[in-house]
Amino acid sequence: MEQVPTQKAPAVCANGATPTILDPLGDGISSLELVRVSGSDVDVVNAARVSFGKFVTEMDEKEEKLIRYLVKHMHTSPFEHNQLSFRVKTPLFVSRQWMRHRMNSYNEISYRYVKSALEFYVPPHWRYQDNQNRQGSVGSFDDESLKQKYLEGLAHAAKIYEELLEAGIARELARGLLPMCTYTEFIFTCNLHSLIHFLRLRLEPGAQYEIRMFAKGMLKLALPHFPVSLGAWKEFHAPQMEL
Ligand SMILES: Cc1cc2nc3c(=O)[nH]c(=O)nc-3n(C[C@H](O)[C@H](O)[C@H](O)COP(=O)(O)OP(=O)(O)OC[C@H]3O[C@@H](n4cnc5c(N)ncnc54)[C@H](O)[C@@H]3O)c2cc1C
């Protein structure tokens, strides 16, 4: 039976830059890597300036001012002439939320093709169900006996999954037993407009903690590549956001 290969950080990114990989959930399994970037703040300026038949090769104060104006007034199309690709390793329940963002491109590992590595996300702390917000959680507490039960559930699911595969059951059916906290991997490609849209929705306190940690990581990785655009977005549209 094929085993999912353990993903190792590549020595260099596709564009030759040193890779930066984050572990957004801090469990040694989750990962977020910016694998490819094309474009920069200058391309945002040139996309906007083409209306006047103008072209620049460098950023100066005037160009920065233009980007800040575009961001402030949400003139979004000049932010679409670039591309960012992230390689993401996250629990299935996070990927379900993530892939609701349709204006992007995705390719994901298939547990029809390969056996799951049976890596599970175990929350470092529990949160209570929020009684005000039906989809929210509050607080943070530890309870070893609950954690033990959770781990037992995962171990049981993993054991039966293995047994079904051993019995020759197709991977596409056996995977039905994999819990929502099973890790999956995918490549996510977006442009800056779409990234900002994602960040706006997923950095909000109303978004689930786990996807918020990934959104935070994406901003951290993308910011050095688009310092003026993302810096202005942060300033005008997310000043209160805890980043
Ligand atoms: C905190 C939070 C809670 C959520 N809870 C739920 C939930 O309980 N249940 C649930 O199903 N979803 C839920 N969602 C998902 C949410 O409804 C969106 O699907 C998700 O945020 C993606 O947003 P989007 O459609 O704007 O992004 P994208 O799909 O990337 O689309 C970007 C933009 O393109 C345009 N667009 C895309 N597709 C269409 C279309 N078919 N028609 C017209 N315009 C289009 C829209 O302007 C859209 O804003 C939640 C999202 C958040 C942030």
PDBQT file of the ligand as one rigid body, heavy atoms in Angstrom, charges set to zero:
ROOT
HETATM    1  C1  LIG A 301     -16.705  33.496   9.512  1.00  0.00    +0.000 C 
HETATM    2  C2  LIG A 301     -17.279  32.751   8.352  1.00  0.00    +0.000 A 
HETATM    3  C3  LIG A 301     -18.313  31.860   8.544  1.00  0.00    +0.000 A 
HETATM    4  C4  LIG A 301     -18.859  31.152   7.471  1.00  0.00    +0.000 A 
HETATM    5  N1  LIG A 301     -19.877  30.274   7.702  1.00  0.00    +0.000 NA
HETATM    6  C5  LIG A 301     -20.389  29.568   6.665  1.00  0.00    +0.000 A 
HETATM    7  C6  LIG A 301     -21.445  28.621   6.862  1.00  0.00    +0.000 A 
HETATM    8  O1  LIG A 301     -21.907  28.427   7.978  1.00  0.00    +0.000 OA
HETATM    9  N2  LIG A 301     -21.905  27.929   5.812  1.00  0.00    +0.000 N 
HETATM   10  C7  LIG A 301     -21.426  28.122   4.539  1.00  0.00    +0.000 A 
HETATM   11  O2  LIG A 301     -21.891  27.480   3.596  1.00  0.00    +0.000 OA
HETATM   12  N3  LIG A 301     -20.428  29.007   4.316  1.00  0.00    +0.000 NA
HETATM   13  C8  LIG A 301     -19.895  29.721   5.325  1.00  0.00    +0.000 A 
HETATM   14  N4  LIG A 301     -18.878  30.608   5.106  1.00  0.00    +0.000 N 
HETATM   15  C9  LIG A 301     -18.329  30.708   3.738  1.00  0.00    +0.000 C 
HETATM   16  C10 LIG A 301     -18.800  31.995   3.026  1.00  0.00    +0.000 C 
HETATM   17  O3  LIG A 301     -20.192  31.973   2.806  1.00  0.00    +0.000 OA
HETATM   18  C11 LIG A 301     -18.058  32.139   1.685  1.00  0.00    +0.000 C 
HETATM   19  O4  LIG A 301     -18.375  31.029   0.875  1.00  0.00    +0.000 OA
HETATM   20  C12 LIG A 301     -16.567  32.187   1.861  1.00  0.00    +0.000 C 
HETATM   21  O5  LIG A 301     -16.219  33.118   2.846  1.00  0.00    +0.000 OA
HETATM   22  C13 LIG A 301     -15.912  32.595   0.545  1.00  0.00    +0.000 C 
HETATM   23  O6  LIG A 301     -16.222  33.936   0.298  1.00  0.00    +0.000 OA
HETATM   24  P1  LIG A 301     -16.499  34.464  -1.150  1.00  0.00    +0.000 P 
HETATM   25  O7  LIG A 301     -17.633  33.741  -1.777  1.00  0.00    +0.000 OA
HETATM   26  O8  LIG A 301     -16.639  35.958  -1.050  1.00  0.00    +0.000 OA
HETATM   27  O9  LIG A 301     -15.100  34.136  -1.885  1.00  0.00    +0.000 OA
HETATM   28  P2  LIG A 301     -14.854  33.600  -3.345  1.00  0.00    +0.000 P 
HETATM   29  O10 LIG A 301     -15.588  32.354  -3.586  1.00  0.00    +0.000 OA
HETATM   30  O11 LIG A 301     -13.364  33.567  -3.529  1.00  0.00    +0.000 OA
HETATM   31  O12 LIG A 301     -15.486  34.693  -4.264  1.00  0.00    +0.000 OA
HETATM   32  C14 LIG A 301     -14.931  36.007  -4.307  1.00  0.00    +0.000 C 
HETATM   33  C15 LIG A 301     -15.987  36.941  -4.810  1.00  0.00    +0.000 C 
HETATM   34  O13 LIG A 301     -16.316  36.581  -6.166  1.00  0.00    +0.000 OA
HETATM   35  C16 LIG A 301     -17.733  36.780  -6.354  1.00  0.00    +0.000 C 
HETATM   36  N5  LIG A 301     -18.362  35.480  -6.645  1.00  0.00    +0.000 N 
HETATM   37  C17 LIG A 301     -17.817  34.247  -6.479  1.00  0.00    +0.000 A 
HETATM   38  N6  LIG A 301     -18.678  33.301  -6.869  1.00  0.00    +0.000 NA
HETATM   39  C18 LIG A 301     -19.799  33.942  -7.239  1.00  0.00    +0.000 A 
HETATM   40  C19 LIG A 301     -21.066  33.508  -7.717  1.00  0.00    +0.000 A 
HETATM   41  N7  LIG A 301     -21.374  32.226  -7.870  1.00  0.00    +0.000 N 
HETATM   42  N8  LIG A 301     -21.974  34.449  -7.989  1.00  0.00    +0.000 NA
HETATM   43  C20 LIG A 301     -21.711  35.769  -7.842  1.00  0.00    +0.000 A 
HETATM   44  N9  LIG A 301     -20.540  36.249  -7.387  1.00  0.00    +0.000 NA
HETATM   45  C21 LIG A 301     -19.591  35.347  -7.109  1.00  0.00    +0.000 A 
HETATM   46  C22 LIG A 301     -18.287  37.370  -5.070  1.00  0.00    +0.000 C 
HETATM   47  O14 LIG A 301     -18.227  38.780  -5.153  1.00  0.00    +0.000 OA
HETATM   48  C23 LIG A 301     -17.297  36.890  -4.031  1.00  0.00    +0.000 C 
HETATM   49  O15 LIG A 301     -17.256  37.700  -2.868  1.00  0.00    +0.000 OA
HETATM   50  C24 LIG A 301     -18.338  31.342   6.163  1.00  0.00    +0.000 A 
HETATM   51  C25 LIG A 301     -17.302  32.250   5.966  1.00  0.00    +0.000 A 
HETATM   52  C26 LIG A 301     -16.761  32.951   7.043  1.00  0.00    +0.000 A 
HETATM   53  C27 LIG A 301     -15.630  33.926   6.800  1.00  0.00    +0.000 C 
ENDROOT
TORSDOF 0
